[in-house]
Amino acid sequence: MKNDKQYLYFLTIPGNESLLKEEIRLSLPNLKFAYSCKGFCTFKNNGSPISLYELSRLNIIFALTYGETAAKITLKDVANEYHRLSSELKATINFHQTESIQQAMSKWIPEKQIECSGDLQIDFIRTDNDSVFIGRRELDPWNSPLLRRFSPIRNDIISRAYYKAADAFCMFPVNPGRHILELGCVPGGITQYLLENGHVVTGVDPAKANEVILSNPNFKFENIGVHDYRPPRNELIDTLISDMNLAPKIVLKECIRLSKNLPNLKQAFITCKINGEKMLQDLDRYKSLMQEMGFKTVHFVQLPYHRHEFLAYGILQSSRKNKT
Ligand SMILES: C[S@@+](CC[C@H](N)C(=O)[O-])C[C@H]1O[C@@H](n2cnc3c(N)ncnc32)[C@H](O)[C@@H]1O
């Protein structure tokens, strides 16, 4: 941008722009909304400039990724700009909302995006018909969800929740061989992912589970509602997953109750349903409920396969680097 004011951009799940705006209003009051289109918002920073490093340390739940806007160009200039940046900068270049960008660049762009090992990321984001924002950011400590490349879509998955688990385990790596208690496991996409990845699963759900899952020897099904589930003190369970379509406060309270009988619980992945922007004011409460389960690190994040929900992740130790 030519003027000296800093503009920041945020990519979000299409449909969640107003949640993102409300989150920014509450958590970063110096940012004033500037522009938005599907899945993308920009804000002017009226406070002191935020460095790329500081930006990468912010925790914006409803942004898949975010950075500092560097320029706005037209589609026809994309190829030149891409060429210039890729020769001048040691950066990974990413394209978002991209079909037409890729068309415009088909003469230039290799099949794969340019990737390099540094932390600097350049984003090309197509907005309306003819404009493309160019932004820069640093990789964040959680590895910017959008950068992660997800498993190709398969046609044999039991439900799209399969990808919610794949995303979550990509961001918060988990070694195989965990003993997992999964609440709300029907029809079975998450269980399918867990079983394929070498875990042992106890699933709780009052609905009818998929036959493929039921026949797997590493799966035990408790066909009841969570409120009726009284687990024996279980020394083996180390991971709790919840994907129930119940209000987050109820889910978290049930998780606290169950965690008391899980002496080796190390981490939890809990889907929290969003019911409007007002729930943003409850996040501190959700955090303390996660802490009541004994988790030192709690992280809230919305991942690409989430819809009206986000993930509350908790882990016992303070470092996220150790696999568990
Ligand atoms: C979004 S679906 C879960 C999808 C599933 N995790 C998958 O991977 O396919 C929500 C599930 O929560 C379950 N559920 C709703 N109330 C529940 C309760 N009180 N106890 C346990 N499960 C419940 C529903 O039966 C439903 O199967």
The ligand as a Tripos MOL2 file, in Angstrom:
@<TRIPOS>MOLECULE
LIG
   27    29     1     0     0
SMALL
NO_CHARGES

@<TRIPOS>ATOM
      1 C1        -22.2050  -33.8480   14.1510 C.3       1 LIG1
      2 S1        -22.8230  -35.4000   14.5730 S.3       1 LIG1
      3 C2        -21.3400  -36.2830   14.8830 C.3       1 LIG1
      4 C3        -20.6190  -36.6780   13.6550 C.3       1 LIG1
      5 C4        -19.6150  -37.7450   13.9800 C.3       1 LIG1
      6 N1        -18.6230  -37.3110   14.9290 N.3       1 LIG1
      7 C5        -18.9310  -38.2900   12.7530 C.2       1 LIG1
      8 O1        -17.6890  -38.3150   12.7680 O.co2     1 LIG1
      9 O2        -19.5640  -38.7050   11.7940 O.co2     1 LIG1
     10 C6        -23.4010  -35.1330   16.1860 C.3       1 LIG1
     11 C7        -23.7050  -36.3950   16.9520 C.3       1 LIG1
     12 O3        -23.9570  -36.0150   18.3190 O.3       1 LIG1
     13 C8        -24.8140  -36.9940   18.8080 C.3       1 LIG1
     14 N2        -25.4280  -36.5610   20.0640 N.ar      1 LIG1
     15 C9        -26.3950  -35.6500   20.2530 C.ar      1 LIG1
     16 N3        -26.7340  -35.5920   21.5560 N.ar      1 LIG1
     17 C10       -25.9380  -36.4970   22.1880 C.ar      1 LIG1
     18 C11       -25.8250  -36.9250   23.5380 C.ar      1 LIG1
     19 N4        -26.5820  -36.4070   24.4990 N.pl3     1 LIG1
     20 N5        -24.9120  -37.8700   23.8380 N.ar      1 LIG1
     21 C12       -24.1130  -38.4020   22.8580 C.ar      1 LIG1
     22 N6        -24.2100  -38.0350   21.5670 N.ar      1 LIG1
     23 C13       -25.1010  -37.1060   21.2360 C.ar      1 LIG1
     24 C14       -25.8360  -37.1900   17.6930 C.3       1 LIG1
     25 O4        -26.5150  -38.4230   17.8410 O.3       1 LIG1
     26 C15       -24.9570  -37.1330   16.4670 C.3       1 LIG1
     27 O5        -24.5970  -38.4230   16.0710 O.3       1 LIG1
@<TRIPOS>BOND
     1     1     2 1
     2     2     3 1
     3     2    10 1
     4     3     4 1
     5     4     5 1
     6     5     6 1
     7     5     7 1
     8     7     8 2
     9     7     9 1
    10    10    11 1
    11    11    12 1
    12    11    26 1
    13    12    13 1
    14    13    14 1
    15    13    24 1
    16    14    15 ar
    17    14    23 ar
    18    15    16 ar
    19    16    17 ar
    20    17    18 ar
    21    17    23 ar
    22    18    19 1
    23    18    20 ar
    24    20    21 ar
    25    21    22 ar
    26    22    23 ar
    27    24    25 1
    28    24    26 1
    29    26    27 1
@<TRIPOS>SUBSTRUCTURE
     1 LIG1         1 GROUP 0 **** ****
